[in-house]
Amino acid sequence: MLVVLPTPAAVQPWHTAWAPLLKPVAAIAGDVVCNWGETLWIWAQTPGSPVQDYGMIWREADGKVLPRLAGCLVVGEGEVFLASTAPQSNDSRYFGPVPIANLQAVAIPLWTWK
């Protein structure tokens, strides 16, 4: 599922505040999210779901230290964790879980390609 949200203050130096973010939901309440070896890993609580590698967690961008996930967390009730496998995605690995109430819309792709 893709969602739209305002740019969190923690990452506004790397993304303009007036343009919202469009991000996929990677984890929901109860899922475990970890920064393990500078890589984002997600363990979904759905039976049979594999552990997913979402790629690098960068330490800096444009010469500035990025805020970032440290260790592991369990996504809380009423929250989602937004992450993409796209390289250098500006997502929850840098600004943390997002309250569902902060989401502005669900986006439905009309056309996709690879």
Sequence and secondary structure as in RCSB ss.txt:
>XXXX:A:sequence
MLVVLPTPAAVQPWHTAWAPLLKPVAAIAGDVVCNWGETLWIWAQTPGSPVQDYGMIWREADGKVLPRLAGCLVV
GEGEVFLASTAPQSNDSRYFGPVPIANLQAVAIPLWTWK
>XXXX:A:secstr
 EEEE   GGGTTTS TTS EEEEEEE TT EEEEETTEEEEE  STT   EEEEE  SEETTEE     SEEE 
 TTEEEE  SSTT  SHHHH  EEGGG  EEE  S    
